[in-house]
């Protein structure tokens, strides 16, 4: 899956599952400060993304994620 497609999937999940406003969901959006998601929300986001992935996600890979672009960068190699 290309970066743009993956970002759109993440965006769809954030709108549907977390009731976030589409306007705040940008690649540069900070997960904690801009989207107001805590670590439990971040885990739930990854769980919701599992149908679009081809491999297991290593939790340690997400320790340094700050933005949605970081999430896309990590998930892109294992996305459908």
PyMOL Python script that loads the backbone (N, CA, C, O; Angstrom):
from pymol import cmd

cmd.read_pdbstr("""\
ATOM      1  N   UNK A   1       0.846  -1.172   0.000  1.00  0.00           N
ATOM      2  CA  UNK A   1       0.000   0.000   0.000  1.00  0.00           C
ATOM      3  C   UNK A   1       0.895   1.241   0.000  1.00  0.00           C
ATOM      4  O   UNK A   1       1.891   1.290   0.722  1.00  0.00           O
ATOM      5  N   UNK A   2       0.548   2.220  -0.793  1.00  0.00           N
ATOM      6  CA  UNK A   2       1.325   3.447  -0.843  1.00  0.00           C
ATOM      7  C   UNK A   2       1.065   4.306   0.391  1.00  0.00           C
ATOM      8  O   UNK A   2       0.052   4.151   1.074  1.00  0.00           O
ATOM      9  N   UNK A   3       1.988   5.203   0.658  1.00  0.00           N
ATOM     10  CA  UNK A   3       1.879   6.071   1.835  1.00  0.00           C
ATOM     11  C   UNK A   3       0.551   6.815   1.885  1.00  0.00           C
ATOM     12  O   UNK A   3      -0.083   6.897   2.937  1.00  0.00           O
ATOM     13  N   UNK A   4       0.138   7.351   0.756  1.00  0.00           N
ATOM     14  CA  UNK A   4      -1.102   8.126   0.715  1.00  0.00           C
ATOM     15  C   UNK A   4      -2.310   7.265   1.052  1.00  0.00           C
ATOM     16  O   UNK A   4      -3.202   7.690   1.786  1.00  0.00           O
ATOM     17  N   UNK A   5      -2.332   6.051   0.508  1.00  0.00           N
ATOM     18  CA  UNK A   5      -3.432   5.131   0.789  1.00  0.00           C
ATOM     19  C   UNK A   5      -3.440   4.726   2.255  1.00  0.00           C
ATOM     20  O   UNK A   5      -4.498   4.674   2.883  1.00  0.00           O
ATOM     21  N   UNK A   6      -2.276   4.443   2.794  1.00  0.00           N
ATOM     22  CA  UNK A   6      -2.167   4.052   4.188  1.00  0.00           C
ATOM     23  C   UNK A   6      -2.611   5.193   5.095  1.00  0.00           C
ATOM     24  O   UNK A   6      -3.333   4.975   6.067  1.00  0.00           O
ATOM     25  N   UNK A   7      -2.180   6.399   4.778  1.00  0.00           N
ATOM     26  CA  UNK A   7      -2.602   7.547   5.568  1.00  0.00           C
ATOM     27  C   UNK A   7      -4.122   7.682   5.545  1.00  0.00           C
ATOM     28  O   UNK A   7      -4.731   7.966   6.576  1.00  0.00           O
ATOM     29  N   UNK A   8      -4.740   7.483   4.389  1.00  0.00           N
ATOM     30  CA  UNK A   8      -6.203   7.586   4.287  1.00  0.00           C
ATOM     31  C   UNK A   8      -6.895   6.527   5.149  1.00  0.00           C
ATOM     32  O   UNK A   8      -7.926   6.803   5.764  1.00  0.00           O
ATOM     33  N   UNK A   9      -6.333   5.320   5.195  1.00  0.00           N
ATOM     34  CA  UNK A   9      -6.897   4.268   6.066  1.00  0.00           C
ATOM     35  C   UNK A   9      -6.805   4.685   7.532  1.00  0.00           C
ATOM     36  O   UNK A   9      -7.765   4.536   8.289  1.00  0.00           O
ATOM     37  N   UNK A  10      -5.645   5.207   7.925  1.00  0.00           N
ATOM     38  CA  UNK A  10      -5.465   5.673   9.301  1.00  0.00           C
ATOM     39  C   UNK A  10      -6.451   6.796   9.595  1.00  0.00           C
ATOM     40  O   UNK A  10      -7.078   6.821  10.654  1.00  0.00           O
ATOM     41  N   UNK A  11      -6.580   7.708   8.670  1.00  0.00           N
ATOM     42  CA  UNK A  11      -7.500   8.837   8.825  1.00  0.00           C
ATOM     43  C   UNK A  11      -8.932   8.339   9.012  1.00  0.00           C
ATOM     44  O   UNK A  11      -9.648   8.823   9.888  1.00  0.00           O
ATOM     45  N   UNK A  12      -9.349   7.372   8.190  1.00  0.00           N
ATOM     46  CA  UNK A  12     -10.693   6.800   8.304  1.00  0.00           C
ATOM     47  C   UNK A  12     -10.924   6.197   9.688  1.00  0.00           C
ATOM     48  O   UNK A  12     -11.977   6.398  10.292  1.00  0.00           O
ATOM     49  N   UNK A  13      -9.931   5.459  10.184  1.00  0.00           N
ATOM     50  CA  UNK A  13     -10.049   4.851  11.519  1.00  0.00           C
ATOM     51  C   UNK A  13     -10.146   5.936  12.587  1.00  0.00           C
ATOM     52  O   UNK A  13     -10.960   5.827  13.504  1.00  0.00           O
ATOM     53  N   UNK A  14      -9.343   6.959  12.481  1.00  0.00           N
ATOM     54  CA  UNK A  14      -9.372   8.041  13.484  1.00  0.00           C
ATOM     55  C   UNK A  14     -10.714   8.767  13.487  1.00  0.00           C
ATOM     56  O   UNK A  14     -11.218   9.134  14.549  1.00  0.00           O
ATOM     57  N   UNK A  15     -11.284   8.972  12.331  1.00  0.00           N
ATOM     58  CA  UNK A  15     -12.590   9.638  12.258  1.00  0.00           C
ATOM     59  C   UNK A  15     -13.684   8.733  12.809  1.00  0.00           C
ATOM     60  O   UNK A  15     -14.503   9.158  13.624  1.00  0.00           O
ATOM     61  N   UNK A  16     -13.690   7.492  12.360  1.00  0.00           N
ATOM     62  CA  UNK A  16     -14.749   6.551  12.738  1.00  0.00           C
ATOM     63  C   UNK A  16     -14.658   6.099  14.187  1.00  0.00           C
ATOM     64  O   UNK A  16     -15.660   6.108  14.903  1.00  0.00           O
ATOM     65  N   UNK A  17     -13.472   5.707  14.626  1.00  0.00           N
ATOM     66  CA  UNK A  17     -13.316   5.098  15.952  1.00  0.00           C
ATOM     67  C   UNK A  17     -13.033   6.107  17.078  1.00  0.00           C
ATOM     68  O   UNK A  17     -13.378   5.867  18.235  1.00  0.00           O
ATOM     69  N   UNK A  18     -12.412   7.218  16.729  1.00  0.00           N
ATOM     70  CA  UNK A  18     -12.026   8.179  17.764  1.00  0.00           C
ATOM     71  C   UNK A  18     -12.790   9.497  17.653  1.00  0.00           C
ATOM     72  O   UNK A  18     -12.565  10.426  18.429  1.00  0.00           O
ATOM     73  N   UNK A  19     -13.702   9.564  16.674  1.00  0.00           N
ATOM     74  CA  UNK A  19     -14.559  10.730  16.483  1.00  0.00           C
ATOM     75  C   UNK A  19     -13.754  12.026  16.357  1.00  0.00           C
ATOM     76  O   UNK A  19     -14.125  13.062  16.909  1.00  0.00           O
ATOM     77  N   UNK A  20     -12.650  11.943  15.620  1.00  0.00           N
ATOM     78  CA  UNK A  20     -11.812  13.116  15.416  1.00  0.00           C
ATOM     79  C   UNK A  20     -12.282  13.894  14.187  1.00  0.00           C
ATOM     80  O   UNK A  20     -12.813  13.325  13.233  1.00  0.00           O
ATOM     81  N   UNK A  21     -12.072  15.195  14.238  1.00  0.00           N
ATOM     82  CA  UNK A  21     -12.400  16.070  13.122  1.00  0.00           C
ATOM     83  C   UNK A  21     -11.385  15.855  12.005  1.00  0.00           C
ATOM     84  O   UNK A  21     -10.177  15.868  12.243  1.00  0.00           O
ATOM     85  N   UNK A  22     -11.873  15.661  10.806  1.00  0.00           N
ATOM     86  CA  UNK A  22     -11.004  15.408   9.659  1.00  0.00           C
ATOM     87  C   UNK A  22      -9.966  16.513   9.469  1.00  0.00           C
ATOM     88  O   UNK A  22      -8.853  16.241   9.018  1.00  0.00           O
ATOM     89  N   UNK A  23     -10.310  17.736   9.801  1.00  0.00           N
ATOM     90  CA  UNK A  23      -9.417  18.878   9.589  1.00  0.00           C
ATOM     91  C   UNK A  23      -8.129  18.790  10.405  1.00  0.00           C
ATOM     92  O   UNK A  23      -7.107  19.340   9.995  1.00  0.00           O
ATOM     93  N   UNK A  24      -8.159  18.110  11.552  1.00  0.00           N
ATOM     94  CA  UNK A  24      -6.959  18.026  12.396  1.00  0.00           C
ATOM     95  C   UNK A  24      -6.069  16.842  12.036  1.00  0.00           C
ATOM     96  O   UNK A  24      -4.950  16.729  12.536  1.00  0.00           O
ATOM     97  N   UNK A  25      -6.562  15.966  11.176  1.00  0.00           N
ATOM     98  CA  UNK A  25      -5.822  14.756  10.831  1.00  0.00           C
ATOM     99  C   UNK A  25      -4.948  15.023   9.607  1.00  0.00           C
ATOM    100  O   UNK A  25      -5.404  14.928   8.468  1.00  0.00           O
ATOM    101  N   UNK A  26      -3.705  15.353   9.860  1.00  0.00           N
ATOM    102  CA  UNK A  26      -2.729  15.602   8.812  1.00  0.00           C
ATOM    103  C   UNK A  26      -1.503  14.746   9.097  1.00  0.00           C
ATOM    104  O   UNK A  26      -1.333  14.285  10.226  1.00  0.00           O
ATOM    105  N   UNK A  27      -0.651  14.521   8.113  1.00  0.00           N
ATOM    106  CA  UNK A  27       0.558  13.740   8.384  1.00  0.00           C
ATOM    107  C   UNK A  27       1.426  14.353   9.482  1.00  0.00           C
ATOM    108  O   UNK A  27       2.099  13.631  10.217  1.00  0.00           O
ATOM    109  N   UNK A  28       1.413  15.671   9.593  1.00  0.00           N
ATOM    110  CA  UNK A  28       2.240  16.353  10.582  1.00  0.00           C
ATOM    111  C   UNK A  28       1.604  16.407  11.968  1.00  0.00           C
ATOM    112  O   UNK A  28       2.242  16.852  12.922  1.00  0.00           O
ATOM    113  N   UNK A  29       0.359  15.960  12.088  1.00  0.00           N
ATOM    114  CA  UNK A  29      -0.350  16.035  13.366  1.00  0.00           C
ATOM    115  C   UNK A  29       0.369  15.218  14.427  1.00  0.00           C
ATOM    116  O   UNK A  29       0.695  14.048  14.222  1.00  0.00           O
ATOM    117  N   UNK A  30       0.611  15.862  15.571  1.00  0.00           N
ATOM    118  CA  UNK A  30       1.211  15.180  16.709  1.00  0.00           C
ATOM    119  C   UNK A  30       0.133  14.333  17.365  1.00  0.00           C
ATOM    120  O   UNK A  30      -0.961  14.817  17.657  1.00  0.00           O
ATOM    121  N   UNK A  31       0.446  13.075  17.592  1.00  0.00           N
ATOM    122  CA  UNK A  31      -0.537  12.127  18.122  1.00  0.00           C
ATOM    123  C   UNK A  31      -1.061  12.571  19.483  1.00  0.00           C
ATOM    124  O   UNK A  31      -2.263  12.495  19.738  1.00  0.00           O
ATOM    125  N   UNK A  32      -0.185  13.025  20.344  1.00  0.00           N
ATOM    126  CA  UNK A  32      -0.590  13.401  21.702  1.00  0.00           C
ATOM    127  C   UNK A  32      -1.191  14.801  21.765  1.00  0.00           C
ATOM    128  O   UNK A  32      -2.282  14.986  22.304  1.00  0.00           O
ATOM    129  N   UNK A  33      -0.487  15.778  21.220  1.00  0.00           N
ATOM    130  CA  UNK A  33      -0.926  17.163  21.415  1.00  0.00           C
ATOM    131  C   UNK A  33      -1.999  17.611  20.424  1.00  0.00           C
ATOM    132  O   UNK A  33      -2.945  18.294  20.815  1.00  0.00           O
ATOM    133  N   UNK A  34      -1.870  17.239  19.151  1.00  0.00           N
ATOM    134  CA  UNK A  34      -2.848  17.680  18.157  1.00  0.00           C
ATOM    135  C   UNK A  34      -4.096  16.808  18.133  1.00  0.00           C
ATOM    136  O   UNK A  34      -5.206  17.307  17.945  1.00  0.00           O
ATOM    137  N   UNK A  35      -3.912  15.508  18.325  1.00  0.00           N
ATOM    138  CA  UNK A  35      -5.044  14.577  18.244  1.00  0.00           C
ATOM    139  C   UNK A  35      -5.570  14.171  19.616  1.00  0.00           C
ATOM    140  O   UNK A  35      -6.629  13.552  19.723  1.00  0.00           O
ATOM    141  N   UNK A  36      -4.836  14.518  20.652  1.00  0.00           N
ATOM    142  CA  UNK A  36      -5.230  14.221  22.033  1.00  0.00           C
ATOM    143  C   UNK A  36      -5.432  12.723  22.266  1.00  0.00           C
ATOM    144  O   UNK A  36      -6.374  12.312  22.944  1.00  0.00           O
ATOM    145  N   UNK A  37      -4.533  11.912  21.694  1.00  0.00           N
ATOM    146  CA  UNK A  37      -4.577  10.466  21.890  1.00  0.00           C
ATOM    147  C   UNK A  37      -3.502  10.071  22.893  1.00  0.00           C
ATOM    148  O   UNK A  37      -2.360  10.520  22.798  1.00  0.00           O
ATOM    149  N   UNK A  38      -3.868   9.237  23.846  1.00  0.00           N
ATOM    150  CA  UNK A  38      -2.879   8.743  24.799  1.00  0.00           C
ATOM    151  C   UNK A  38      -2.335   7.402  24.313  1.00  0.00           C
ATOM    152  O   UNK A  38      -2.692   6.937  23.230  1.00  0.00           O
ATOM    153  N   UNK A  39      -1.485   6.793  25.104  1.00  0.00           N
ATOM    154  CA  UNK A  39      -0.841   5.543  24.679  1.00  0.00           C
ATOM    155  C   UNK A  39      -1.854   4.414  24.482  1.00  0.00           C
ATOM    156  O   UNK A  39      -1.665   3.572  23.603  1.00  0.00           O
ATOM    157  N   UNK A  40      -2.899   4.379  25.263  1.00  0.00           N
ATOM    158  CA  UNK A  40      -3.927   3.350  25.101  1.00  0.00           C
ATOM    159  C   UNK A  40      -4.666   3.564  23.777  1.00  0.00           C
ATOM    160  O   UNK A  40      -4.959   2.603  23.066  1.00  0.00           O
ATOM    161  N   UNK A  41      -4.966   4.822  23.448  1.00  0.00           N
ATOM    162  CA  UNK A  41      -5.596   5.130  22.169  1.00  0.00           C
ATOM    163  C   UNK A  41      -4.695   4.729  20.999  1.00  0.00           C
ATOM    164  O   UNK A  41      -5.169   4.208  19.990  1.00  0.00           O
ATOM    165  N   UNK A  42      -3.410   4.976  21.146  1.00  0.00           N
ATOM    166  CA  UNK A  42      -2.455   4.626  20.084  1.00  0.00           C
ATOM    167  C   UNK A  42      -2.442   3.118  19.852  1.00  0.00           C
ATOM    168  O   UNK A  42      -2.394   2.665  18.708  1.00  0.00           O
ATOM    169  N   UNK A  43      -2.486   2.348  20.926  1.00  0.00           N
ATOM    170  CA  UNK A  43      -2.541   0.886  20.805  1.00  0.00           C
ATOM    171  C   UNK A  43      -3.832   0.479  20.107  1.00  0.00           C
ATOM    172  O   UNK A  43      -3.823  -0.399  19.243  1.00  0.00           O
ATOM    173  N   UNK A  44      -4.934   1.107  20.474  1.00  0.00           N
ATOM    174  CA  UNK A  44      -6.211   0.787  19.846  1.00  0.00           C
ATOM    175  C   UNK A  44      -6.186   1.121  18.352  1.00  0.00           C
ATOM    176  O   UNK A  44      -6.748   0.386  17.540  1.00  0.00           O
ATOM    177  N   UNK A  45      -5.538   2.223  17.996  1.00  0.00           N
ATOM    178  CA  UNK A  45      -5.396   2.577  16.586  1.00  0.00           C
ATOM    179  C   UNK A  45      -4.670   1.469  15.826  1.00  0.00           C
ATOM    180  O   UNK A  45      -5.090   1.070  14.740  1.00  0.00           O
ATOM    181  N   UNK A  46      -3.591   0.984  16.399  1.00  0.00           N
ATOM    182  CA  UNK A  46      -2.813  -0.068  15.746  1.00  0.00           C
ATOM    183  C   UNK A  46      -3.642  -1.348  15.626  1.00  0.00           C
ATOM    184  O   UNK A  46      -3.584  -2.026  14.601  1.00  0.00           O
ATOM    185  N   UNK A  47      -4.401  -1.679  16.651  1.00  0.00           N
ATOM    186  CA  UNK A  47      -5.272  -2.861  16.598  1.00  0.00           C
ATOM    187  C   UNK A  47      -6.282  -2.710  15.456  1.00  0.00           C
ATOM    188  O   UNK A  47      -6.542  -3.666  14.726  1.00  0.00           O
ATOM    189  N   UNK A  48      -6.843  -1.522  15.305  1.00  0.00           N
ATOM    190  CA  UNK A  48      -7.819  -1.278  14.238  1.00  0.00           C
ATOM    191  C   UNK A  48      -7.177  -1.330  12.856  1.00  0.00           C
ATOM    192  O   UNK A  48      -7.871  -1.562  11.866  1.00  0.00           O
ATOM    193  N   UNK A  49      -5.873  -1.120  12.774  1.00  0.00           N
ATOM    194  CA  UNK A  49      -5.166  -1.154  11.497  1.00  0.00           C
ATOM    195  C   UNK A  49      -4.744  -2.564  11.087  1.00  0.00           C
ATOM    196  O   UNK A  49      -4.343  -2.770   9.941  1.00  0.00           O
ATOM    197  N   UNK A  50      -4.823  -3.533  11.987  1.00  0.00           N
ATOM    198  CA  UNK A  50      -4.363  -4.897  11.703  1.00  0.00           C
ATOM    199  C   UNK A  50      -4.930  -5.509  10.424  1.00  0.00           C
ATOM    200  O   UNK A  50      -4.201  -6.221   9.734  1.00  0.00           O
ATOM    201  N   UNK A  51      -6.207  -5.265  10.070  1.00  0.00           N
ATOM    202  CA  UNK A  51      -6.716  -5.853   8.821  1.00  0.00           C
ATOM    203  C   UNK A  51      -5.992  -5.370   7.565  1.00  0.00           C
ATOM    204  O   UNK A  51      -6.083  -6.005   6.514  1.00  0.00           O
ATOM    205  N   UNK A  52      -5.289  -4.270   7.669  1.00  0.00           N
ATOM    206  CA  UNK A  52      -4.598  -3.697   6.514  1.00  0.00           C
ATOM    207  C   UNK A  52      -3.109  -4.034   6.503  1.00  0.00           C
ATOM    208  O   UNK A  52      -2.360  -3.519   5.673  1.00  0.00           O
ATOM    209  N   UNK A  53      -2.681  -4.895   7.418  1.00  0.00           N
ATOM    210  CA  UNK A  53      -1.259  -5.199   7.559  1.00  0.00           C
ATOM    211  C   UNK A  53      -0.971  -6.661   7.258  1.00  0.00           C
ATOM    212  O   UNK A  53      -1.840  -7.521   7.405  1.00  0.00           O
ATOM    213  N   UNK A  54       0.259  -6.934   6.834  1.00  0.00           N
ATOM    214  CA  UNK A  54       0.637  -8.295   6.458  1.00  0.00           C
ATOM    215  C   UNK A  54       1.505  -8.992   7.494  1.00  0.00           C
ATOM    216  O   UNK A  54       1.800 -10.179   7.351  1.00  0.00           O
ATOM    217  N   UNK A  55       1.917  -8.284   8.524  1.00  0.00           N
ATOM    218  CA  UNK A  55       2.804  -8.866   9.531  1.00  0.00           C
ATOM    219  C   UNK A  55       2.464  -8.303  10.903  1.00  0.00           C
ATOM    220  O   UNK A  55       1.750  -7.309  11.036  1.00  0.00           O
ATOM    221  N   UNK A  56       2.992  -8.963  11.902  1.00  0.00           N
ATOM    222  CA  UNK A  56       2.806  -8.518  13.278  1.00  0.00           C
ATOM    223  C   UNK A  56       3.585  -7.222  13.514  1.00  0.00           C
ATOM    224  O   UNK A  56       4.676  -7.029  12.976  1.00  0.00           O
ATOM    225  N   UNK A  57       3.020  -6.369  14.304  1.00  0.00           N
ATOM    226  CA  UNK A  57       3.650  -5.090  14.619  1.00  0.00           C
ATOM    227  C   UNK A  57       4.448  -5.232  15.907  1.00  0.00           C
ATOM    228  O   UNK A  57       3.950  -5.744  16.910  1.00  0.00           O
ATOM    229  N   UNK A  58       5.670  -4.780  15.866  1.00  0.00           N
ATOM    230  CA  UNK A  58       6.505  -4.782  17.065  1.00  0.00           C
ATOM    231  C   UNK A  58       6.231  -3.509  17.866  1.00  0.00           C
ATOM    232  O   UNK A  58       6.485  -2.411  17.372  1.00  0.00           O
ATOM    233  N   UNK A  59       5.722  -3.634  19.084  1.00  0.00           N
ATOM    234  CA  UNK A  59       5.402  -2.457  19.892  1.00  0.00           C
ATOM    235  C   UNK A  59       6.582  -1.504  20.081  1.00  0.00           C
ATOM    236  O   UNK A  59       6.388  -0.291  20.158  1.00  0.00           O
ATOM    237  N   UNK A  60       7.779  -2.030  20.154  1.00  0.00           N
ATOM    238  CA  UNK A  60       8.956  -1.185  20.347  1.00  0.00           C
ATOM    239  C   UNK A  60       9.146  -0.206  19.193  1.00  0.00           C
ATOM    240  O   UNK A  60       9.751   0.850  19.375  1.00  0.00           O
ATOM    241  N   UNK A  61       8.644  -0.538  18.028  1.00  0.00           N
ATOM    242  CA  UNK A  61       8.784   0.340  16.864  1.00  0.00           C
ATOM    243  C   UNK A  61       8.051   1.661  17.058  1.00  0.00           C
ATOM    244  O   UNK A  61       8.363   2.654  16.400  1.00  0.00           O
ATOM    245  N   UNK A  62       7.085   1.670  17.953  1.00  0.00           N
ATOM    246  CA  UNK A  62       6.266   2.861  18.142  1.00  0.00           C
ATOM    247  C   UNK A  62       6.733   3.766  19.279  1.00  0.00           C
ATOM    248  O   UNK A  62       6.118   4.800  19.539  1.00  0.00           O
ATOM    249  N   UNK A  63       7.794   3.394  19.945  1.00  0.00           N
ATOM    250  CA  UNK A  63       8.266   4.204  21.071  1.00  0.00           C
ATOM    251  C   UNK A  63       8.654   5.617  20.665  1.00  0.00           C
ATOM    252  O   UNK A  63       8.498   6.552  21.450  1.00  0.00           O
ATOM    253  N   UNK A  64       9.157   5.781  19.448  1.00  0.00           N
ATOM    254  CA  UNK A  64       9.622   7.098  19.022  1.00  0.00           C
ATOM    255  C   UNK A  64       8.617   7.825  18.122  1.00  0.00           C
ATOM    256  O   UNK A  64       8.930   8.895  17.598  1.00  0.00           O
ATOM    257  N   UNK A  65       7.435   7.273  17.935  1.00  0.00           N
ATOM    258  CA  UNK A  65       6.463   7.932  17.065  1.00  0.00           C
ATOM    259  C   UNK A  65       5.870   9.154  17.741  1.00  0.00           C
ATOM    260  O   UNK A  65       5.483   9.129  18.910  1.00  0.00           O
ATOM    261  N   UNK A  66       5.815  10.202  16.978  1.00  0.00           N
ATOM    262  CA  UNK A  66       5.227  11.450  17.478  1.00  0.00           C
ATOM    263  C   UNK A  66       4.097  11.940  16.566  1.00  0.00           C
ATOM    264  O   UNK A  66       3.116  12.516  17.035  1.00  0.00           O
ATOM    265  N   UNK A  67       4.248  11.706  15.262  1.00  0.00           N
ATOM    266  CA  UNK A  67       3.269  12.206  14.299  1.00  0.00           C
ATOM    267  C   UNK A  67       2.634  11.059  13.520  1.00  0.00           C
ATOM    268  O   UNK A  67       3.086   9.916  13.582  1.00  0.00           O
ATOM    269  N   UNK A  68       1.584  11.391  12.793  1.00  0.00           N
ATOM    270  CA  UNK A  68       0.964  10.375  11.945  1.00  0.00           C
ATOM    271  C   UNK A  68       1.896   9.959  10.815  1.00  0.00           C
ATOM    272  O   UNK A  68       1.836   8.818  10.357  1.00  0.00           O
ATOM    273  N   UNK A  69       2.745  10.855  10.365  1.00  0.00           N
ATOM    274  CA  UNK A  69       3.733  10.492   9.350  1.00  0.00           C
ATOM    275  C   UNK A  69       4.676   9.416   9.883  1.00  0.00           C
ATOM    276  O   UNK A  69       5.098   8.537   9.131  1.00  0.00           O
ATOM    277  N   UNK A  70       5.009   9.476  11.166  1.00  0.00           N
ATOM    278  CA  UNK A  70       5.841   8.441  11.788  1.00  0.00           C
ATOM    279  C   UNK A  70       5.112   7.094  11.760  1.00  0.00           C
ATOM    280  O   UNK A  70       5.718   6.060  11.478  1.00  0.00           O
ATOM    281  N   UNK A  71       3.830   7.115  12.049  1.00  0.00           N
ATOM    282  CA  UNK A  71       3.033   5.876  12.042  1.00  0.00           C
ATOM    283  C   UNK A  71       3.006   5.291  10.633  1.00  0.00           C
ATOM    284  O   UNK A  71       3.185   4.086  10.458  1.00  0.00           O
ATOM    285  N   UNK A  72       2.787   6.128   9.639  1.00  0.00           N
ATOM    286  CA  UNK A  72       2.775   5.663   8.248  1.00  0.00           C
ATOM    287  C   UNK A  72       4.126   5.057   7.883  1.00  0.00           C
ATOM    288  O   UNK A  72       4.184   3.997   7.259  1.00  0.00           O
ATOM    289  N   UNK A  73       5.201   5.719   8.266  1.00  0.00           N
ATOM    290  CA  UNK A  73       6.555   5.229   7.951  1.00  0.00           C
ATOM    291  C   UNK A  73       6.784   3.833   8.529  1.00  0.00           C
ATOM    292  O   UNK A  73       7.415   2.994   7.887  1.00  0.00           O
ATOM    293  N   UNK A  74       6.282   3.583   9.717  1.00  0.00           N
ATOM    294  CA  UNK A  74       6.469   2.289  10.372  1.00  0.00           C
ATOM    295  C   UNK A  74       5.569   1.217   9.761  1.00  0.00           C
ATOM    296  O   UNK A  74       5.989   0.074   9.586  1.00  0.00           O
ATOM    297  N   UNK A  75       4.333   1.590   9.440  1.00  0.00           N
ATOM    298  CA  UNK A  75       3.381   0.608   8.931  1.00  0.00           C
ATOM    299  C   UNK A  75       3.517   0.323   7.431  1.00  0.00           C
ATOM    300  O   UNK A  75       3.117  -0.748   6.974  1.00  0.00           O
ATOM    301  N   UNK A  76       4.061   1.237   6.681  1.00  0.00           N
ATOM    302  CA  UNK A  76       4.130   1.077   5.223  1.00  0.00           C
ATOM    303  C   UNK A  76       4.801  -0.229   4.781  1.00  0.00           C
ATOM    304  O   UNK A  76       4.272  -0.888   3.885  1.00  0.00           O
ATOM    305  N   UNK A  77       5.928  -0.634   5.357  1.00  0.00           N
ATOM    306  CA  UNK A  77       6.560  -1.882   4.898  1.00  0.00           C
ATOM    307  C   UNK A  77       5.728  -3.137   5.144  1.00  0.00           C
ATOM    308  O   UNK A  77       5.955  -4.161   4.500  1.00  0.00           O
ATOM    309  N   UNK A  78       4.771  -3.073   6.065  1.00  0.00           N
ATOM    310  CA  UNK A  78       3.973  -4.266   6.368  1.00  0.00           C
ATOM    311  C   UNK A  78       2.500  -4.082   5.998  1.00  0.00           C
ATOM    312  O   UNK A  78       1.646  -4.845   6.447  1.00  0.00           O
ATOM    313  N   UNK A  79       2.206  -3.077   5.186  1.00  0.00           N
ATOM    314  CA  UNK A  79       0.815  -2.854   4.795  1.00  0.00           C
ATOM    315  C   UNK A  79       0.498  -3.622   3.518  1.00  0.00           C
ATOM    316  O   UNK A  79       1.384  -3.959   2.733  1.00  0.00           O
ATOM    317  N   UNK A  80      -0.788  -3.887   3.335  1.00  0.00           N
ATOM    318  CA  UNK A  80      -1.263  -4.633   2.155  1.00  0.00           C
ATOM    319  C   UNK A  80      -1.081  -3.826   0.898  1.00  0.00           C
ATOM    320  O   UNK A  80      -1.423  -4.291  -0.189  1.00  0.00           O
TER     321      UNK A  80
END
""", "prot")
cmd.dss("prot")
cmd.show_as("cartoon", "prot")
cmd.util.cbc("prot")
cmd.orient("prot")
